[in-house]
Amino acid sequence: AAASAVSSTLTVANSAGLSLQAAVGGTRALSGLSIQGTSELAGPGINTTGGQTYTGTVTLAADNTLASSAAGAIRFESAVAGGHALTVNTAGATVFAAGAGAAPGTALVSLVTDAAGSVSLSGSVRVSGVAGATFNEQLTLTGAATIDASHASGTVDFGGAVASAAAAAHGLTVTAGGAVRFAGAVGGSAQS
């Protein structure tokens, strides 16, 4: 793996996979992080002031909280997998371009996004724990999406509006063993 530091921004380009075995930015947050290739996150989390980008599949080896303190975007360009909890906190955009926990045996225990910012989703999200999936801010569908929390009485909560990206209408299928709650409007197009 090749790494370079520019103003405390860490960029890692790897073809063999990167395993982060401890907290990143725990004592002093990085200004940004870009992992180009697959990665394994062993927790407990990653803290940046700016954005975080993960271009390859991200596997959770422990519960993780990914946070940006200055509204940086946190982007998952490929799938997120692993039988652990994922919390994403940013006042910026959270992007799941290829879902989370969708492949067989890769369901997350839970998925939570904070109330600030926005989240966009394309693909499937599958969670296996009672806590289910909680999207505390506006959810914009950038492609057809499925959210499955049917295992262990899991719940699905939407704290903001749910809409399609302005360019096209996309479907959303939600399955839960517990409650499904919508706190905002459902349908229409998201405003950019």
C-alpha positions in Angstrom: 0.0 0.0 0.0 1.2 3.5 -0.8 0.4 6.3 1.6 0.9 10.1 1.5 0.1 12.8 4.0 -1.0 16.2 2.8 -2.2 18.6 5.5 -3.1 15.7 7.7 -5.1 14.1 4.9 -4.3 10.4 4.5 -4.7 8.7 1.1 -4.1 5.0 0.9 -4.1 3.2 -2.5 -4.0 -0.5 -2.1 -4.7 -3.6 -4.2 -4.2 -6.3 -1.5 -6.6 -4.8 1.0 -6.0 -2.6 4.1 -6.8 -3.6 7.6 -7.1 -0.8 10.2 -6.8 -2.4 13.6 -7.2 0.6 15.9 -8.9 4.0 16.0 -7.9 6.5 13.3 -7.8 10.1 14.3 -8.7 9.2 17.9 -6.4 11.7 19.6 -6.3 14.3 16.8 -8.7 14.0 13.8 -7.2 13.8 10.3 -8.4 16.5 8.0 -9.5 13.8 5.6 -9.2 10.1 4.6 -9.3 8.3 1.2 -9.0 4.6 1.0 -8.7 3.4 -2.6 -9.3 -0.4 -2.6 -10.8 -2.8 -0.1 -10.6 -2.2 3.6 -11.3 -3.9 7.0 -12.2 -1.6 9.9 -11.5 -3.2 13.3 -12.8 -0.1 15.1 -13.7 1.6 17.2 -13.9 4.4 14.6 -12.4 7.0 12.3 -12.5 10.7 13.0 -11.8 13.4 10.5 -12.6 17.1 10.2 -13.2 16.8 6.4 -14.4 13.9 4.2 -13.9 10.2 4.2 -14.0 8.2 0.9 -13.9 4.4 0.6 -13.7 3.2 -3.0 -13.6 -0.6 -2.4 -15.7 -2.9 -0.2 -15.5 -2.0 3.5 -15.7 -5.0 5.9 -16.5 -4.2 9.6 -14.4 -6.4 11.9 -15.9 -4.6 15.0 -18.5 -1.9 15.7 -17.4 1.4 14.1 -18.3 5.0 14.3 -17.2 7.1 11.4 -17.3 10.9 12.0 -16.5 14.2 10.3 -16.6 17.2 12.7 -16.7 19.8 9.9 -19.4 18.5 7.7 -17.2 16.5 5.4 -18.9 13.9 3.1 -18.5 10.3 4.1 -18.8 8.2 0.9 -19.0 4.4 0.4 -18.5 3.8 -3.3 -18.8 0.0 -2.9 -20.6 -2.3 -0.5 -20.2 -2.2 3.3 -20.3 -5.7 4.9 -19.7 -7.4 8.3 -21.7 -8.5 11.3 -21.2 -5.3 13.3 -22.8 -2.0 14.0 -22.0 1.0 11.9 -22.7 4.6 12.9 -22.0 7.5 10.6 -21.9 11.1 12.0 -21.5 14.1 9.7 -23.4 17.3 9.0 -22.4 16.7 5.4 -23.5 14.0 3.0 -23.4 10.3 3.8 -23.4 8.2 0.6 -24.1 4.5 0.2 -23.5 4.0 -3.5 -23.8 0.2 -3.3 -25.8 -0.6 -0.2 -24.7 -2.2 3.1 -24.9 -5.8 4.4 -26.6 -6.9 1.2 -24.6 -10.0 0.2 -25.4 -13.3 2.0 -23.7 -13.5 5.4 -22.7 -9.8 5.4 -25.6 -8.2 7.2 -24.7 -5.3 9.6 -26.0 -5.6 13.2 -27.3 -2.1 12.9 -26.9 1.1 10.8 -27.4 4.6 12.2 -26.8 8.0 10.6 -27.0 11.2 12.6 -29.6 14.0 12.3 -27.4 16.6 10.6 -26.7 16.5 6.9 -28.2 14.1 4.4 -27.9 10.5 3.3 -28.2 9.0 -0.2 -28.7 5.3 -0.9 -28.7 3.0 -3.9 -28.8 -0.7 -3.5 -29.8 -2.9 -0.5 -29.3 -2.5 3.2 -29.7 -5.5 5.5 -29.4 -5.4 9.2 -29.7 -8.4 11.7 -30.1 -6.7 15.1 -33.1 -5.4 17.0 -31.7 -1.8 16.6 -32.2 -2.2 12.8 -31.6 0.8 10.6 -32.0 4.5 11.5 -31.7 7.3 9.0 -32.0 10.4 11.2 -31.8 12.9 8.3 -33.3 13.2 4.8 -32.8 10.1 2.7 -32.4 10.5 -1.0 -32.7 7.5 -3.3 -30.1 7.6 -6.1 -31.2 4.2 -7.4 -33.7 1.5 -6.4 -33.3 0.6 -2.7 -34.3 -2.2 -0.3 -34.0 -2.0 3.5 -34.4 -5.3 5.3 -34.5 -5.4 9.1 -36.8 -8.5 9.2 -34.4 -10.5 11.4 -34.7 -10.3 15.3 -37.7 -7.8 15.3 -35.5 -5.1 13.7 -36.9 -1.6 13.2 -36.5 0.9 10.5 -36.7 4.6 11.3 -36.6 7.6 8.9 -36.1 10.9 10.8 -36.4 13.1 7.8 -38.0 13.1 4.4 -37.6 10.2 1.9 -37.4 11.2 -1.7 -35.8 10.3 -5.1 -32.9 12.2 -6.6 -34.2 15.1 -8.7 -33.3 13.3 -12.0 -35.5 10.2 -11.7 -38.0 8.3 -9.6 -36.6 5.3 -7.6 -38.4 2.6 -5.6 -37.9 1.8 -2.0 -38.9 -1.5 -0.4 -38.8 -1.7 3.4 -39.1 -5.0 5.4 -38.9 -5.1 9.2 -39.6 -7.5 11.9 -40.5 -4.6 14.2 -41.9 -1.1 13.5 -41.2 1.1 10.4 -41.5 4.8 11.3 -41.5 7.8 8.9 -41.1 11.2 10.6 -41.0 13.2 7.4 -42.7 13.4 4.0 -42.3 10.3 1.7 -42.1 10.7 -2.1 -41.2 13.5 -4.5 -37.8 14.7 -5.6 -35.0 15.8 -3.3 -33.9 19.4 -3.7 -30.2 19.9 -4.4 
